[in-house]
Amino acid sequence: MSTLRPREDARRQHERPHVLIVTDDQGLADFLGEGLILGGFWTSVIHHGLQVLEVFRLRRFDLIVIDRDLGTFDPIELIERLRGLSAHSSPGDVRTTAPIVIMASFDPDLSPEEQRRLGISAIMQAPVELEDVVQRLHQIFADWRAANPDAPLADEASGL
């Protein structure tokens, strides 16, 4: 059995990125968790920031959507820990380089410099339409994919 990857254009037609949704809002979890599946993604939902940190010890994701209103853990601290930028992180302790999108019900008041430092690809402010979220996530993933053409999808890398 060949382990060669198919041509890039054919591969892209069949890719189904795995999105991690981090929110303690059950309505947002249902909206994104079910809606993104219809939009061509796999989804996983985690309701607590500390759980996210543990899950990243075991697996990867292709995109991460974090609720700015996350009440169980400071979302900015979570992003800093995922990126290895926190005072609580060890040098080189980067858990993910995947694109991160923040969903916010209010202006998150993050400067463009802070967004770049944290590796935040986009901030989407509620209310949002599902088709807008799907389109934006596909574009963010396509941009990331163009910059990382040989990176396996998270589920491929995890052996799932």
C-alpha positions, 0 to 999 in steps of 0.5 A, a space after each residue: 500500500 502506497 503512503 504517497 500523498 495525492 496531488 495537492 489540488 485533489 487532496 484539498 477537495 477531500 480535506 475535512 479540517 478538524 475544528 476545536 471549539 472552546 466555549 462554556 456557552 452551550 448554545 454557542 457549542 451547539 450552533 458551531 458544533 453542529 453547524 460546522 459539520 454541515 459546512 465541511 468540518 469535523 468538530 470537537 467541543 471542550 467547555 473548560 480551558 484547562 481541559 484544552 491544555 490537557 487535550 493538546 498533550 494527546 492530539 492536534 486540531 486544524 483550527 481553534 475557535 475560542 469564545 472570548 466570553 469563556 468564563 472557566 478560564 481566561 481566553 487570552 491566557 489560554 491562547 498564550 499557553 497554547 502558543 508557549 507565550 505564557 509566564 506559565 509556559 516552559 521555553 519551547 512549550 508551543 502546543 499548537 501553531 494552528 489558526 485561532 479564531 476568537 468569537 466575541 459578543 463584544 469588542 474584545 479590545 485587542 490591538 492588531 499587534 496583540 493579535 499578531 503576537 498571539 497568532 489570532 487569525 480573526 475575531 468574529 463578533 456576534 451576532 454571526 451567521 453560520 454561512 459567514 463563519 463557515 466561509 471565514 474558517 475555510 478561508 483561514 484554513 486555506 491560507 494556513 494550508 498555503 503556508 504549510 502545504 506539507 503539514 498533515 491534517 490533525 486527524 492524519 497526524 493523530 492516526 485517527 
